[in-house]
Amino acid sequence: MNICMHATVKAGFDVIKAKIEKDMAGNMGKFCTDYRLADLGNGEIIFIGNITDMEALGAMMNSPEEVQWDIDNGAEYKAYLMNEMTG
């Protein structure tokens, strides 16, 4: 896993979970090979994913449709890149 997103989604966990499942069945499934989604409560979530094409992820997240979905559902994200620690 190489990306972590901490988000708040006012529409709730079930809404973002359904969206991610739909996205994974479509274009996102081409560049996200695995993911985990955790409900932290009160509209807070953590998404950890293995992204093979960061440019494709950025293009998807900044598309007009995605931006409007975020507005409509009260979604705000912070994304963090991760590297495995060894030793």
Backbone as a chain_set.jsonl record, in Angstrom:
{"seq": "MNICMHATVKAGFDVIKAKIEKDMAGNMGKFCTDYRLADLGNGEIIFIGNITDMEALGAMMNSPEEVQWDIDNGAEYKAYLMNEMTG", "coords": {"N": [[0.847, -1.171, 0.0], [0.585, 2.191, -0.857], [-0.513, 4.701, -0.579], [-2.289, 6.853, 1.584], [-5.36, 8.032, 2.565], [-7.019, 10.361, 4.468], [-10.19, 11.232, 5.334], [-13.157, 13.234, 5.582], [-16.558, 12.624, 5.287], [-19.517, 13.904, 4.929], [-21.888, 12.738, 4.108], [-21.694, 10.163, 4.988], [-20.342, 6.887, 5.93], [-21.354, 4.606, 4.511], [-22.071, 5.694, 2.054], [-19.62, 6.613, 0.902], [-18.289, 4.189, 0.842], [-19.852, 2.704, -0.993], [-19.394, 4.265, -3.267], [-16.614, 3.956, -3.68], [-16.498, 1.204, -4.146], [-17.958, 1.095, -6.557], [-16.297, 2.714, -8.174], [-13.975, 1.131, -8.148], [-14.82, -1.037, -9.633], [-14.802, 0.075, -12.074], [-12.886, 2.44, -13.849], [-10.983, 3.092, -11.818], [-10.171, 0.649, -10.823], [-8.225, -0.115, -12.584], [-5.865, 1.126, -11.861], [-5.592, 0.916, -9.141], [-4.603, -1.559, -7.227], [-5.177, -2.851, -4.865], [-6.915, -2.293, -1.797], [-7.844, -0.865, 1.403], [-10.471, 0.078, 3.55], [-11.534, 2.039, 6.181], [-13.874, 2.754, 8.709], [-13.992, 5.418, 10.775], [-15.863, 6.579, 12.298], [-18.36, 9.159, 12.887], [-18.391, 10.249, 10.284], [-15.775, 10.155, 9.447], [-13.131, 8.698, 7.593], [-10.603, 6.272, 6.677], [-8.66, 5.551, 3.918], [-6.621, 3.231, 2.441], [-4.49, 2.497, -0.138], [-3.069, 0.629, -2.902], [-1.597, 2.149, -5.342], [-0.917, 2.205, -8.711], [-0.587, 4.055, -10.703], [-0.149, 7.193, -10.266], [-0.702, 9.562, -11.626], [-3.047, 8.949, -13.03], [-4.777, 8.567, -10.866], [-4.776, 11.185, -9.804], [-5.919, 12.559, -11.97], [-8.472, 11.408, -11.992], [-9.443, 12.165, -9.435], [-9.545, 14.906, -9.699], [-11.347, 15.369, -11.666], [-14.224, 16.936, -13.174], [-16.645, 15.625, -12.475], [-15.957, 14.157, -10.193], [-15.161, 16.18, -8.433], [-17.613, 17.514, -8.156], [-19.098, 15.456, -6.95], [-17.788, 15.303, -4.504], [-18.432, 17.828, -3.425], [-21.251, 17.623, -3.301], [-21.538, 15.592, -1.415], [-20.208, 16.374, 0.813], [-17.427, 15.866, 1.095], [-14.072, 15.851, 2.118], [-10.614, 15.617, 1.674], [-7.364, 14.486, 2.703], [-4.337, 13.512, 1.443], [-1.702, 11.137, 1.718], [1.519, 10.052, 0.894], [3.119, 6.897, 1.151], [5.874, 4.896, 2.276], [7.378, 1.709, 2.601], [8.813, 0.726, 5.652], [11.865, -0.689, 6.421], [14.017, -3.082, 8.07]], "CA": [[0.0, 0.0, 0.0], [1.476, 3.338, -0.968], [-1.201, 5.971, -0.369], [-3.256, 6.88, 2.679], [-6.227, 9.208, 2.533], [-7.867, 10.609, 5.624], [-11.267, 12.054, 4.796], [-14.458, 13.345, 6.227], [-17.629, 12.54, 4.3], [-20.73, 14.21, 5.678], [-22.961, 11.819, 3.696], [-21.533, 8.942, 5.771], [-19.468, 5.794, 5.504], [-21.981, 3.742, 3.505], [-22.062, 6.404, 0.769], [-18.264, 6.567, 0.33], [-17.978, 2.779, 0.57], [-20.522, 2.352, -2.254], [-18.714, 4.967, -4.354], [-15.322, 3.321, -3.925], [-16.772, -0.093, -4.784], [-18.334, 1.384, -7.943], [-15.09, 3.184, -8.861], [-13.058, -0.007, -8.314], [-15.348, -1.877, -10.716], [-14.591, 0.827, -13.305], [-11.55, 2.911, -14.195], [-10.059, 3.064, -10.678], [-9.648, -0.71, -10.702], [-7.072, -0.263, -13.48], [-4.637, 1.652, -11.259], [-5.586, 0.615, -7.704], [-4.586, -3.021, -7.224], [-5.677, -3.353, -3.584], [-7.212, -1.189, -0.885], [-8.566, -1.085, 2.652], [-11.28, 1.23, 3.92], [-11.916, 1.939, 7.588], [-14.835, 3.727, 9.237], [-13.53, 5.92, 12.066], [-17.014, 7.166, 12.992], [-18.644, 10.585, 12.698], [-18.094, 10.651, 8.913], [-14.343, 10.083, 9.175], [-12.669, 7.426, 7.03], [-9.224, 6.101, 6.21], [-8.516, 4.714, 2.732], [-5.228, 2.896, 2.139], [-4.533, 1.8, -1.413], [-1.872, 0.404, -3.697], [-1.844, 2.884, -6.582], [0.153, 1.958, -9.677], [-0.496, 5.2, -11.613], [-0.56, 8.363, -9.494], [-1.286, 10.554, -12.538], [-4.435, 8.536, -13.283], [-5.528, 8.868, -9.644], [-4.946, 12.628, -9.753], [-6.879, 12.947, -13.006], [-9.8, 10.992, -11.548], [-9.866, 12.955, -8.275], [-9.737, 16.297, -10.1], [-12.325, 15.463, -12.749], [-15.411, 17.711, -12.763], [-17.63, 14.744, -11.838], [-15.477, 13.826, -8.849], [-15.224, 17.413, -7.638], [-19.022, 17.745, -7.833], [-19.495, 14.427, -5.986], [-17.238, 15.73, -3.215], [-19.255, 18.95, -2.948], [-22.6, 17.127, -2.988], [-21.515, 14.656, -0.29], [-19.439, 16.94, 1.924], [-16.181, 15.1, 1.228], [-12.799, 16.57, 2.144], [-9.553, 14.617, 1.752], [-5.925, 14.744, 2.786], [-3.66, 12.308, 0.95], [-0.328, 10.978, 2.172], [2.286, 8.973, 0.263], [3.759, 6.054, 2.161], [6.923, 3.96, 1.877], [7.599, 0.655, 3.58], [9.993, 0.822, 6.484], [12.531, -1.99, 6.547], [15.131, -3.157, 8.997]], "C": [[0.894, 1.236, 0.0], [0.784, 4.692, -0.831], [-2.195, 5.809, 0.778], [-4.055, 8.164, 2.532], [-7.064, 9.238, 3.798], [-8.926, 11.564, 5.134], [-12.406, 12.172, 5.787], [-15.485, 13.386, 5.101], [-18.934, 12.729, 5.059], [-21.878, 13.27, 5.336], [-22.851, 10.472, 4.394], [-20.72, 7.847, 5.103], [-20.093, 4.958, 4.389], [-21.958, 4.382, 2.119], [-20.683, 6.335, 0.129], [-17.865, 5.132, 0.016], [-18.596, 2.351, -0.76], [-19.83, 3.021, -3.441], [-17.392, 4.302, -4.687], [-15.517, 1.961, -4.591], [-17.143, 0.091, -6.25], [-17.108, 1.816, -8.748], [-14.116, 2.038, -9.127], [-13.521, -0.957, -9.421], [-15.14, -1.209, -12.072], [-13.127, 1.183, -13.482], [-10.548, 2.821, -13.043], [-9.433, 1.685, -10.482], [-8.454, -0.975, -11.59], [-5.778, 0.21, -12.846], [-4.59, 1.515, -9.735], [-5.706, -0.899, -7.574], [-5.114, -3.636, -5.934], [-5.97, -2.148, -2.696], [-7.861, -1.714, 0.388], [-9.293, 0.208, 2.979], [-11.737, 1.03, 5.354], [-12.838, 3.089, 7.964], [-14.359, 4.148, 10.622], [-14.659, 6.531, 12.887], [-17.154, 8.647, 12.694], [-18.246, 11.095, 11.309], [-16.628, 10.628, 8.54], [-13.983, 8.716, 8.633], [-11.158, 7.474, 6.785], [-9.289, 5.152, 5.017], [-7.028, 4.496, 2.535], [-5.263, 2.074, 0.862], [-3.164, 1.62, -2.034], [-2.151, 0.982, -5.081], [-0.648, 2.697, -7.513], [0.339, 3.114, -10.653], [-1.048, 6.434, -10.888], [-1.18, 9.443, -10.388], [-2.744, 10.222, -12.835], [-5.305, 8.814, -12.058], [-5.8, 10.371, -9.551], [-5.969, 13.123, -10.764], [-8.295, 12.586, -12.586], [-10.298, 11.906, -10.426], [-10.152, 14.408, -8.63], [-10.715, 16.461, -11.256], [-13.538, 16.26, -12.266], [-16.46, 16.866, -12.04], [-17.23, 14.421, -10.399], [-15.549, 15.037, -7.923], [-16.671, 17.695, -7.232], [-19.532, 16.728, -6.817], [-19.022, 14.834, -4.59], [-18.07, 16.858, -2.614], [-20.618, 18.44, -2.474], [-22.648, 16.276, -1.723], [-20.678, 15.133, 0.887], [-18.131, 16.217, 2.175], [-14.967, 16.016, 1.152], [-11.705, 15.563, 2.453], [-8.206, 15.251, 2.046], [-5.266, 13.436, 2.389], [-2.197, 12.322, 1.382], [0.313, 9.833, 1.404], [3.001, 8.2, 1.347], [4.831, 5.194, 1.512], [7.087, 2.943, 2.983], [8.879, 0.908, 4.342], [10.587, -0.578, 6.636], [13.6, -1.9, 7.63], [14.729, -3.168, 10.367]], "O": [[1.851, 1.315, 0.771], [1.436, 5.728, -0.955], [-2.848, 4.775, 0.921], [-3.49, 9.249, 2.392], [-7.729, 8.263, 4.147], [-8.6, 12.608, 4.569], [-12.59, 11.348, 6.682], [-15.309, 14.082, 4.101], [-19.398, 11.821, 5.749], [-22.748, 13.025, 6.171], [-23.814, 9.705, 4.397], [-20.452, 7.874, 3.902], [-19.414, 4.636, 3.414], [-21.839, 3.679, 1.116], [-20.572, 6.034, -1.059], [-17.173, 4.884, -0.972], [-17.931, 1.703, -1.568], [-19.696, 2.414, -4.504], [-17.08, 4.104, -5.861], [-14.773, 1.609, -5.507], [-16.692, -0.677, -7.1], [-16.9, 1.348, -9.867], [-13.504, 1.972, -10.193], [-12.7, -1.606, -10.069], [-15.284, -1.857, -13.109], [-12.241, 0.349, -13.294], [-9.38, 2.505, -13.271], [-8.296, 1.573, -10.026], [-7.736, -1.954, -11.384], [-4.7, -0.241, -13.235], [-3.628, 1.961, -9.11], [-6.782, -1.46, -7.784], [-5.462, -4.816, -5.91], [-5.338, -1.101, -2.837], [-8.355, -2.84, 0.444], [-8.789, 1.3, 2.715], [-12.265, -0.026, 5.702], [-12.613, 4.239, 7.587], [-14.324, 3.331, 11.542], [-14.452, 6.951, 14.025], [-16.193, 9.308, 12.301], [-17.812, 12.239, 11.17], [-16.263, 11.036, 7.437], [-14.456, 7.696, 9.132], [-10.541, 8.535, 6.7], [-9.895, 4.083, 5.094], [-6.258, 5.454, 2.47], [-5.977, 1.075, 0.779], [-2.224, 2.357, -1.736], [-2.855, 0.376, -5.889], [0.489, 2.993, -7.146], [1.34, 3.147, -11.368], [-2.253, 6.685, -10.895], [-2.083, 10.159, -9.956], [-3.586, 11.118, -12.886], [-6.448, 9.249, -12.198], [-6.922, 10.784, -9.254], [-6.785, 13.994, -10.462], [-9.222, 13.369, -12.797], [-11.439, 12.367, -10.459], [-10.92, 15.074, -7.936], [-10.894, 17.566, -11.769], [-13.843, 16.258, -11.073], [-17.093, 17.339, -11.096], [-18.071, 14.414, -9.499], [-15.952, 14.921, -6.765], [-16.929, 18.072, -6.089], [-20.306, 17.076, -5.925], [-19.766, 14.722, -3.617], [-18.375, 16.839, -1.422], [-21.076, 18.784, -1.384], [-23.668, 16.237, -1.036], [-20.462, 14.391, 1.845], [-17.758, 15.977, 3.323], [-14.848, 16.844, 0.248], [-11.835, 14.753, 3.371], [-7.945, 16.399, 1.685], [-5.592, 12.378, 2.927], [-1.546, 13.367, 1.408], [-0.279, 8.761, 1.275], [3.44, 8.772, 2.345], [4.716, 4.809, 0.349], [6.952, 3.267, 4.163], [9.905, 1.259, 3.759], [9.874, -1.532, 6.945], [14.022, -0.819, 8.043], [15.576, -3.229, 11.258]]}, "num_chains": 1, "name": "protein.A"}
